[in-house]
Amino acid sequence: MGNSRNITDSASSLSTPLTTRSIVLSLLLGSHPPVMPVSAVVEFCGLFDVAPGTVRTALSRMVDRGELTTDDASYSLSGRLLTRQREQDTGRRRAPAEWDGEWHVVIVTAERRTTTERRDFRARAIGSRLGELRPDIWMRPANIGIPNLPDCLVTRGPLTGADEQSIVGQLWDLEQIDRQSRLRRTDLDRAAEQLERDPGGLATAFDALALALRHLRTEPQLPTALHPATAGDELRARYDDVERRFRHELQVFLRG
């Protein structure tokens, strides 16, 4: 049986350069509603030494690609990125503690798909916290809901003839996922300390929050019966604390 082990390990580093597009997307993905005046976007990107002209060029290209919409005074997320924000918002919430033992099983029924369609479906499935058991068969415990996915047969019920812990191990590398949760929390701890010393540490906090949110978007939110570790929930709690401080300092920065 194949499996995609949906979360990769990476170094705990806040020094990876961000593209202008990544900065803009992360800023809007973390905003509710995901709308921001162009002046605020330009000013914020200046924290990363991005020139105003570069920001405006990136914004125009993102509008052309359908990632953003604009009314000339502000920019908003659109299309697939609104789905991504919902996936991220779901990742910030704790999964229900109770589980009735049932599973979601998703079988792709489309006979022919382009490479782009396959890539888009995979991103959507992983963002829905499904794990790939083998090509075109995805599943997860039904302690959380899953969205409607195109060209799929979806069933829900208990597993028979299989060891559930073994299945979980084929779908996700839980040790690696927990390690990532702890690394991302360490990043947030450092960023929070910097914000306490220097409210100007917005860029570091922004980077740490973006990395944490990217991880939480795909962290599988398994029921306690299958994964009793608390690293993910500890990261969620720390994320909320640092994000509140970041938003406060961001408003102060933009008003100043």
Backbone as numpy.savetxt, mean C-alpha at the origin, in Angstrom:
# Nx Ny Nz CAx CAy CAz Cx Cy Cz
3.52 -27.15 -6.33 2.68 -25.95 -6.33 3.55 -24.71 -6.33
3.24 -23.72 -7.19 4.00 -22.47 -7.22 3.42 -21.47 -6.25
4.24 -20.46 -5.93 3.68 -19.37 -5.15 4.49 -18.13 -5.39
3.85 -16.95 -5.20 4.48 -15.70 -5.59 5.13 -14.97 -4.43
4.93 -15.44 -3.19 5.52 -14.77 -2.03 5.46 -13.26 -2.23
4.29 -12.69 -1.94 3.92 -11.39 -2.49 4.68 -10.19 -1.96
5.46 -10.31 -0.92 6.17 -9.15 -0.38 7.65 -9.45 -0.38
8.44 -8.60 -1.01 9.87 -8.82 -1.08 10.57 -8.10 0.04
11.72 -8.63 0.43 12.51 -8.02 1.49 13.35 -6.90 0.90
13.53 -5.84 1.66 14.37 -4.74 1.22 15.02 -4.11 2.42
16.08 -3.37 2.19 16.82 -2.76 3.28 15.99 -1.68 3.94
16.22 -1.47 5.24 15.57 -0.38 5.95 16.35 0.89 5.68
15.96 1.59 4.62 16.70 2.77 4.22 15.75 3.84 3.79
16.01 5.07 4.23 15.21 6.20 3.82 15.95 7.06 2.82
17.01 6.54 2.24 17.84 7.34 1.36 17.61 7.04 -0.12
16.71 6.11 -0.44 16.45 5.79 -1.83 15.82 7.00 -2.52
16.43 7.49 -3.60 15.87 8.67 -4.26 14.47 8.40 -4.79
13.58 9.37 -4.59 12.23 9.28 -5.10 12.11 10.09 -6.39
11.40 9.55 -7.36 11.12 10.34 -8.55 10.05 11.37 -8.22
9.96 12.39 -9.06 8.93 13.41 -8.85 7.55 12.77 -8.87
7.32 11.84 -9.79 6.04 11.14 -9.86 5.75 10.41 -8.56
6.74 9.72 -8.00 6.54 8.97 -6.76 6.18 9.90 -5.61
6.83 11.05 -5.56 6.54 12.02 -4.49 5.10 12.50 -4.60
4.70 12.87 -5.81 3.33 13.38 -6.01 2.30 12.30 -5.69
2.52 11.09 -6.19 1.56 10.01 -5.94 1.46 9.69 -4.46
2.59 9.57 -3.79 2.57 9.24 -2.36 1.88 10.34 -1.57
2.11 11.59 -1.96 1.47 12.72 -1.28 -0.05 12.65 -1.42
-0.53 12.40 -2.63 -1.97 12.36 -2.85 -2.60 11.07 -2.32
-1.88 9.95 -2.44 -2.42 8.69 -1.91 -2.62 8.75 -0.40
-1.81 9.56 0.28 -1.95 9.69 1.72 -2.88 10.79 2.15
-3.50 11.48 1.19 -4.38 12.61 1.50 -5.84 12.20 1.34
-6.68 12.72 2.24 -8.12 12.42 2.19 -8.90 13.72 2.33
-9.56 14.15 1.24 -9.63 13.51 -0.08 -8.30 13.67 -0.82
-8.08 12.85 -1.86 -6.80 12.88 -2.58 -6.73 14.03 -3.59
-6.82 15.24 -3.07 -6.84 16.45 -3.88 -5.90 17.46 -3.22
-5.13 18.19 -4.02 -4.22 19.18 -3.46 -3.98 20.31 -4.46
-3.96 21.55 -3.99 -3.66 22.65 -4.89 -2.28 22.49 -5.51
-2.15 22.94 -6.75 -0.88 22.81 -7.44 0.22 23.53 -6.68
-0.09 24.66 -6.07 0.93 25.40 -5.32 1.47 24.59 -4.16
0.59 23.84 -3.49 1.03 23.01 -2.36 1.89 21.85 -2.84
1.51 21.24 -3.97 2.30 20.15 -4.52 3.70 20.63 -4.87
3.77 21.78 -5.54 5.07 22.34 -5.93 5.91 22.66 -4.70
5.28 23.26 -3.69 6.03 23.64 -2.49 6.55 22.41 -1.75
5.70 21.38 -1.66 6.13 20.17 -0.96 7.27 19.49 -1.69
7.18 19.40 -3.00 8.25 18.76 -3.76 9.57 19.50 -3.61
9.50 20.78 -3.27 10.72 21.54 -3.03 11.52 20.99 -1.87
10.86 20.29 -0.93 11.58 19.67 0.17 12.57 18.62 -0.33
12.30 18.10 -1.52 13.16 17.07 -2.12 14.03 17.67 -3.22
14.15 19.00 -3.20 14.98 19.73 -4.17 14.51 19.52 -5.61
13.21 19.38 -5.78 12.64 19.27 -7.12 12.20 20.67 -7.57
12.69 21.09 -8.70 12.38 22.43 -9.20 10.91 22.53 -9.60
10.29 23.71 -9.44 8.88 23.88 -9.81 8.58 23.46 -11.24
9.46 23.80 -12.17 9.21 23.41 -13.56 9.18 21.90 -13.75
10.04 21.20 -13.01 10.06 19.74 -13.09 8.76 19.16 -12.54
8.26 19.75 -11.45 7.01 19.28 -10.86 5.86 19.47 -11.83
5.78 20.64 -12.42 4.67 20.92 -13.33 4.72 20.01 -14.57
5.91 19.72 -15.05 6.03 18.79 -16.18 5.55 17.41 -15.79
5.95 16.95 -14.59 5.52 15.63 -14.13 4.00 15.59 -13.96
3.41 16.64 -13.43 1.95 16.69 -13.25 1.24 16.60 -14.59
1.73 17.32 -15.57 1.11 17.28 -16.90 1.16 15.88 -17.50
2.30 15.22 -17.34 2.43 13.86 -17.88 1.51 12.89 -17.15
1.34 13.08 -15.85 0.47 12.20 -15.09 -1.00 12.41 -15.49
-1.37 13.63 -15.81 -2.72 13.89 -16.33 -2.89 13.19 -17.67
-1.89 13.29 -18.54 -1.96 12.65 -19.85 -2.11 11.13 -19.73
-1.50 10.54 -18.69 -1.58 9.08 -18.50 -2.87 8.67 -17.79
-3.69 9.63 -17.38 -4.92 9.30 -16.69 -4.75 9.02 -15.21
-3.58 9.33 -14.66 -3.34 9.10 -13.23 -3.92 10.22 -12.38
-4.00 11.42 -12.94 -4.51 12.58 -12.24 -5.53 13.30 -13.11
-6.40 14.06 -12.46 -7.24 15.03 -13.15 -6.91 16.40 -12.58
-7.23 17.43 -13.34 -6.91 18.78 -12.88 -7.97 19.77 -13.30
-8.14 20.79 -12.47 -9.00 21.92 -12.84 -8.15 23.18 -12.94
-6.85 22.97 -13.15 -5.85 24.03 -13.27 -5.40 24.59 -11.92
-6.29 24.56 -10.92 -5.90 25.07 -9.61 -5.48 23.96 -8.66
-5.90 22.71 -8.94 -5.58 21.59 -8.07 -5.50 20.31 -8.89
-4.93 19.28 -8.25 -4.80 17.97 -8.88 -5.42 16.91 -8.00
-6.05 15.91 -8.63 -6.72 14.83 -7.91 -6.32 13.49 -8.49
-6.28 12.47 -7.63 -6.07 11.11 -8.12 -7.26 10.68 -8.96
-7.02 9.78 -9.90 -8.12 9.27 -10.71 -7.84 7.82 -11.09
-8.86 7.19 -11.65 -8.71 5.85 -12.20 -8.24 4.81 -11.19
-7.30 3.99 -11.66 -6.80 2.87 -10.85 -6.19 3.34 -9.55
-5.69 4.57 -9.50 -5.04 5.04 -8.28 -6.04 5.25 -7.14
-7.30 5.50 -7.46 -8.31 5.58 -6.41 -8.53 4.20 -5.78
-8.47 3.16 -6.62 -8.54 1.79 -6.09 -7.34 1.51 -5.20
-6.18 1.94 -5.64 -4.97 1.74 -4.83 -5.08 2.44 -3.49
-5.66 3.63 -3.46 -5.82 4.31 -2.18 -6.75 3.54 -1.26
-7.84 2.98 -1.83 -8.74 2.19 -1.01 -8.03 0.96 -0.46
-7.17 0.35 -1.27 -6.39 -0.80 -0.79 -5.48 -0.39 0.35
-4.85 0.77 0.22 -3.97 1.25 1.29 -4.78 1.54 2.55
-5.94 2.16 2.39 -6.76 2.48 3.56 -7.18 1.20 4.29
-7.52 0.17 3.51 -7.86 -1.12 4.13 -6.67 -1.69 4.89
-5.48 -1.53 4.33 -4.28 -2.04 4.99 -3.98 -1.36 6.31
-4.47 -0.16 6.51 -4.23 0.56 7.76 -5.12 0.05 8.89
-6.16 -0.69 8.56 -7.10 -1.16 9.58 -6.72 -2.56 10.06
-6.95 -2.81 11.32 -6.74 -4.15 11.86 -7.75 -5.11 11.26
-7.31 -6.32 10.98 -8.23 -7.35 10.49 -9.11 -7.83 11.64
-10.33 -8.27 11.35 -11.20 -8.80 12.41 -10.52 -9.95 13.15
-10.70 -9.96 14.46 -10.08 -11.01 15.28 -10.75 -12.36 15.07
-12.04 -12.34 14.78 -12.78 -13.59 14.62 -12.69 -14.09 13.18
-12.72 -15.41 13.02 -12.68 -16.03 11.70 -13.48 -17.32 11.75
-14.34 -17.51 10.75 -15.22 -18.68 10.75 -14.63 -19.90 10.06
-13.36 -19.82 9.66 -12.69 -20.96 9.04 -12.89 -21.06 7.54
-13.63 -20.13 6.94 -13.86 -20.20 5.50 -12.77 -19.45 4.73
-12.65 -19.80 3.44 -11.64 -19.21 2.57 -12.29 -18.66 1.31
-11.68 -17.62 0.75 -12.01 -17.17 -0.60 -11.07 -17.90 -1.57
-11.62 -18.42 -2.64 -10.82 -19.02 -3.71 -11.23 -18.34 -5.02
-10.25 -17.80 -5.71 -10.49 -17.05 -6.95 -9.78 -17.78 -8.09
-10.53 -18.15 -9.11 -9.98 -18.84 -10.27 -10.19 -17.96 -11.50
-9.10 -17.62 -12.16 -9.19 -16.79 -13.36 -9.77 -17.63 -14.50
-10.83 -17.11 -15.14 -11.49 -17.86 -16.20 -11.17 -17.35 -17.59
-10.54 -16.19 -17.70 -10.21 -15.64 -19.02 -9.23 -16.55 -19.74
-9.50 -16.88 -20.98 -8.63 -17.78 -21.73 -7.42 -17.06 -22.29
-7.60 -15.84 -22.73 -6.50 -15.09 -23.31 -6.43 -13.71 -22.67
-5.24 -13.35 -22.22 -5.03 -12.03 -21.63 -3.71 -11.47 -22.14
-3.68 -10.18 -22.33 -2.43 -9.54 -22.72 -1.51 -9.48 -21.51
-0.26 -9.18 -21.78 0.70 -9.03 -20.68 0.25 -7.91 -19.74
-0.25 -6.84 -20.29 -0.73 -5.73 -19.46 -1.91 -6.16 -18.60
-2.83 -6.91 -19.18 -3.99 -7.38 -18.41 -3.56 -8.31 -17.29
-2.59 -9.18 -17.56 -2.09 -10.08 -16.52 -1.42 -9.28 -15.39
-0.62 -8.30 -15.77 0.07 -7.49 -14.78 -0.93 -6.70 -13.93
-1.93 -6.13 -14.58 -2.93 -5.36 -13.84 -3.73 -6.24 -12.90
-4.07 -7.46 -13.37 -4.83 -8.36 -12.50 -3.99 -8.78 -11.30
-2.73 -9.09 -11.53 -1.85 -9.48 -10.43 -1.76 -8.37 -9.38
-1.59 -7.14 -9.84 -1.52 -6.02 -8.90 -2.81 -5.89 -8.11
-3.93 -6.07 -8.79 -5.23 -5.97 -8.11 -5.41 -7.10 -7.11
-5.01 -8.32 -7.49 -5.15 -9.46 -6.58 -4.28 -9.30 -5.35
-3.03 -8.89 -5.54 -2.14 -8.70 -4.40 -2.63 -7.57 -3.53
-3.14 -6.49 -4.15 -3.70 -5.40 -3.37 -4.95 -5.80 -2.61
-5.61 -6.86 -3.06 -6.77 -7.40 -2.35 -6.36 -8.42 -1.30
-5.03 -8.58 -1.11 -4.45 -9.47 -0.11 -4.72 -10.94 -0.39
-4.83 -11.26 -1.67 -4.90 -12.65 -2.09 -3.49 -13.17 -2.32
-3.30 -14.45 -2.08 -2.04 -15.11 -2.38 -2.23 -16.07 -3.54
-1.20 -16.24 -4.36 -1.30 -17.09 -5.54 -0.81 -18.49 -5.22
-1.73 -19.44 -5.25 -1.37 -20.84 -4.98 -0.64 -21.45 -6.16
-1.13 -21.18 -7.33 -0.52 -21.59 -8.59 -1.07 -20.65 -9.65
-0.50 -20.65 -10.87 -0.97 -19.69 -11.86 -2.49 -19.68 -12.01
-3.07 -18.48 -11.85 -4.50 -18.23 -12.05 -5.39 -18.81 -10.95
-4.79 -19.24 -9.84 -5.58 -19.65 -8.67 -5.08 -18.85 -7.47
-5.97 -18.02 -6.94 -5.64 -17.13 -5.83 -6.58 -17.43 -4.66
-6.11 -17.22 -3.45 -6.95 -17.52 -2.30 -6.47 -16.77 -1.06
-7.35 -16.76 -0.05 -7.00 -16.19 1.24 -8.11 -16.57 2.23
-7.81 -16.53 3.54 -8.87 -16.72 4.53 -9.93 -15.64 4.38
-11.18 -16.00 4.64 -12.29 -15.07 4.44 -12.59 -14.26 5.70
-11.54 -13.90 6.44 -11.75 -13.00 7.58 -11.93 -11.56 7.13
-11.54 -11.25 5.89 -11.84 -9.95 5.29 -12.46 -10.19 3.93
-13.18 -9.21 3.43 -13.80 -9.34 2.13 -12.81 -9.10 1.01
-13.21 -9.47 -0.19 -12.41 -9.18 -1.38 -13.31 -8.49 -2.39
-12.74 -7.63 -3.23 -13.56 -6.92 -4.22 -13.91 -7.82 -5.39
-14.81 -7.33 -6.22 -15.11 -8.03 -7.46 -13.91 -7.93 -8.39
-13.46 -9.06 -8.90 -12.32 -9.10 -9.82 -12.81 -9.57 -11.18
-12.29 -8.99 -12.27 -12.81 -9.32 -13.60 -12.42 -10.73 -14.06
-13.33 -11.35 -14.81 -13.06 -12.64 -15.47 -12.61 -13.70 -14.47
-13.34 -13.82 -13.37 -12.97 -14.77 -12.32 -14.19 -15.55 -11.83
-13.91 -16.76 -11.37 -14.88 -17.54 -10.61 -14.45 -17.45 -9.15
-15.36 -17.03 -8.28 -15.03 -16.84 -6.86 -15.91 -17.74 -6.02
-15.30 -18.50 -5.13 -16.05 -19.34 -4.20 -15.61 -19.02 -2.78
-16.47 -19.38 -1.84 -16.15 -19.19 -0.42 -16.63 -20.41 0.35
-15.74 -20.94 1.19 -16.11 -22.08 2.00 -14.90 -22.64 2.73
-15.10 -23.68 3.56 -13.97 -24.27 4.27 -13.10 -25.10 3.34
-11.84 -25.25 3.72 -10.93 -26.11 2.98 -11.04 -27.54 3.50
-10.98 -28.49 2.62 -10.95 -29.90 3.02 -9.78 -30.57 2.32
-9.20 -31.53 2.99 -8.11 -32.30 2.39 -6.80 -31.54 2.31
-6.65 -30.48 3.10 -5.41 -29.70 3.06 -5.14 -29.13 4.45
-3.87 -29.01 4.78 -3.47 -28.39 6.03 -3.41 -26.87 5.84
-4.19 -26.15 6.60 -4.32 -24.71 6.39 -3.00 -23.97 6.63
-2.24 -24.37 7.62 -0.96 -23.72 7.87 -0.01 -23.94 6.69
-0.06 -25.12 6.13 0.78 -25.40 4.96 0.38 -24.53 3.78
-0.92 -24.36 3.58 -1.40 -23.50 2.49 -0.95 -22.07 2.71
-1.08 -21.58 3.93 -0.64 -20.21 4.23 0.84 -20.05 3.92
1.63 -21.06 4.27 3.06 -21.00 4.01 3.39 -20.98 2.53
2.54 -21.57 1.71 2.75 -21.52 0.26 2.33 -20.18 -0.34
1.37 -19.54 0.30 0.86 -18.27 -0.22 1.71 -17.08 0.19
2.27 -17.11 1.40 3.01 -15.96 1.92 4.22 -16.42 2.73
5.28 -15.66 2.66 6.45 -15.85 3.52 6.25 -14.97 4.75
5.65 -15.55 5.79 5.24 -14.74 6.94 6.43 -14.22 7.73
7.52 -14.96 7.80 8.69 -14.45 8.50 9.22 -13.20 7.81
9.26 -13.23 6.52 9.74 -12.09 5.76 8.80 -10.90 5.91
7.50 -11.17 5.88 6.52 -10.10 6.04 6.64 -9.45 7.41
6.78 -10.26 8.44 6.94 -9.70 9.79 8.25 -8.92 9.92
9.29 -9.41 9.28 10.55 -8.68 9.30 10.40 -7.31 8.65
9.69 -7.28 7.54 9.43 -6.01 6.87 8.61 -5.07 7.77
7.62 -5.62 8.46 6.82 -4.80 9.37 7.69 -4.18 10.45
8.61 -4.96 10.99 9.48 -4.42 12.04 10.44 -3.37 11.48
10.97 -3.61 10.27 11.86 -2.63 9.64 11.12 -1.32 9.39
9.91 -1.42 8.88 9.15 -0.21 8.60 8.80 0.53 9.88
8.57 -0.21 10.97 8.30 0.47 12.23 9.55 1.17 12.74
10.70 0.55 12.58 11.96 1.20 12.97 12.15 2.50 12.20
11.86 2.47 10.90 11.93 3.69 10.09 11.03 4.77 10.67
9.81 4.39 11.04 8.87 5.37 11.57 9.33 5.91 12.92
9.90 5.05 13.75 10.42 5.51 15.04 11.49 6.58 14.84
12.40 6.33 13.89 13.46 7.30 13.62 12.89 8.60 13.07
11.91 8.46 12.18 11.30 9.65 11.59 10.57 10.46 12.66
9.90 9.77 13.59 9.19 10.48 14.65 10.16 11.24 15.55
11.28 10.61 15.85 12.30 11.29 16.66 12.81 12.54 15.97
13.01 12.45 14.65 13.49 13.61 13.91 12.45 14.72 13.88
11.18 14.35 13.74 10.13 15.36 13.75 10.05 16.05 15.12
10.30 15.30 16.17 10.30 15.91 17.51 11.42 16.92 17.64
12.59 16.60 17.09 13.73 17.51 17.19 13.63 18.66 16.21
13.08 18.36 15.03 13.08 19.35 13.95 11.84 19.14 13.09
10.81 19.98 13.26 9.61 19.84 12.43 9.92 19.92 10.94
11.10 20.41 10.59 11.48 20.45 9.19 11.84 19.09 8.64
11.81 18.05 9.47 12.13 16.70 9.02 10.98 16.06 8.27
10.20 16.86 7.56 9.04 16.34 6.84 9.42 15.33 5.77
10.52 15.57 5.07 10.90 14.68 3.97 11.20 13.28 4.49
11.93 13.19 5.60 12.25 11.88 6.17 10.99 11.16 6.62
10.09 11.89 7.29 8.85 11.29 7.76 7.99 10.84 6.58
7.94 11.66 5.54 7.17 11.33 4.35 7.66 10.03 3.73
8.97 9.90 3.61 9.56 8.69 3.03 9.22 7.47 3.88
9.37 7.60 5.20 9.08 6.48 6.09 7.61 6.08 6.03
6.73 7.07 5.99 5.30 6.78 5.92 4.94 6.10 4.59
5.55 6.57 3.50 5.26 5.98 2.19 5.70 4.52 2.14
6.89 4.22 2.69 7.37 2.84 2.71 6.45 1.96 3.56
6.03 2.48 4.71 5.15 1.71 5.59 3.81 1.44 4.92
3.26 2.47 4.28 1.95 2.31 3.65 2.02 1.35 2.47
3.12 1.39 1.73 3.31 0.46 0.62 3.32 -0.98 1.14
3.96 -1.18 2.28 3.99 -2.52 2.87 2.61 -2.94 3.37
1.93 -2.04 4.06 0.62 -2.38 4.62 -0.43 -2.62 3.54
-0.21 -2.06 2.37 -1.16 -2.27 1.28 -1.24 -3.74 0.88
-0.19 -4.50 1.09 -0.18 -5.91 0.69 0.02 -6.86 1.87
0.25 -6.35 3.06 0.36 -7.22 4.25 -0.96 -7.98 4.38
-0.93 -9.32 4.53 -2.13 -10.12 4.26 -3.25 -10.06 5.30
-3.04 -9.47 6.45 -4.11 -9.34 7.44 -4.77 -10.70 7.74
-3.95 -11.64 8.12 -4.46 -12.99 8.39 -5.13 -13.05 9.75
-6.06 -13.98 9.92 -6.68 -14.15 11.23 -5.66 -14.68 12.24
-5.89 -14.36 13.50 -4.97 -14.77 14.56 -4.77 -16.28 14.59
-5.80 -17.02 14.25 -5.69 -18.49 14.28 -4.63 -19.00 13.32
-4.34 -18.24 12.26 -3.35 -18.67 11.27 -2.03 -17.93 11.39
-2.06 -16.76 12.03 -0.83 -15.97 12.15 -0.96 -15.06 13.38
-0.56 -15.56 14.55 -0.76 -14.79 15.77 0.22 -13.64 15.98
1.21 -13.46 15.10 2.19 -12.39 15.28 1.52 -11.03 15.24
2.10 -10.06 15.94 1.50 -8.73 16.07 2.29 -7.65 15.36
3.34 -8.02 14.61 4.20 -7.00 14.00 3.41 -6.07 13.08
2.48 -6.63 12.31 1.70 -5.80 11.39 0.83 -4.80 12.12
0.15 -5.25 13.18 -0.72 -4.34 13.93 0.10 -3.29 14.70
1.27 -3.66 15.17 2.13 -2.68 15.81 2.56 -1.61 14.81
2.84 -2.03 13.58 3.19 -1.06 12.55 2.01 -0.15 12.24
0.81 -0.70 12.18 -0.37 0.12 11.91 -0.56 1.20 12.98
-0.41 0.81 14.22 -0.57 1.78 15.30 0.49 2.86 15.22
1.72 2.48 14.96 2.81 3.47 14.87 2.61 4.37 13.66
2.14 3.80 12.56 1.87 4.59 11.38 0.86 5.70 11.70
-0.21 5.34 12.37 -1.24 6.34 12.70 -0.66 7.47 13.53
0.18 7.13 14.51 0.79 8.15 15.37 1.65 9.12 14.56
2.54 8.56 13.74 3.47 9.41 12.99 2.73 10.17 11.90
1.74 9.55 11.29 1.00 10.23 10.22 0.25 11.44 10.76
-0.30 11.36 11.96 -0.99 12.51 12.55 -0.01 13.66 12.76
1.18 13.35 13.28 2.18 14.39 13.50 2.65 14.97 12.16
2.85 14.11 11.18 3.28 14.57 9.87 2.25 15.52 9.26
0.97 15.15 9.31 -0.06 16.00 8.73 -0.12 17.36 9.41
0.07 17.37 10.72 0.09 18.65 11.44 1.25 19.52 10.97
2.44 18.92 10.91 3.61 19.69 10.49 3.52 20.10 9.02
2.87 19.26 8.20 2.71 19.61 6.80 1.82 20.85 6.65
0.73 20.88 7.42 -0.14 22.06 7.36 0.59 23.31 7.82
1.39 23.19 8.84 2.17 24.33 9.31 3.13 24.79 8.21
3.78 23.81 7.57 4.74 24.12 6.50 4.06 24.83 5.34
2.90 24.33 4.91 2.23 24.91 3.77 1.64 26.28 4.08
1.25 26.51 5.32 0.74 27.82 5.71 1.87 28.84 5.81
3.08 28.32 6.19 4.21 29.23 6.40 4.76 29.80 5.13
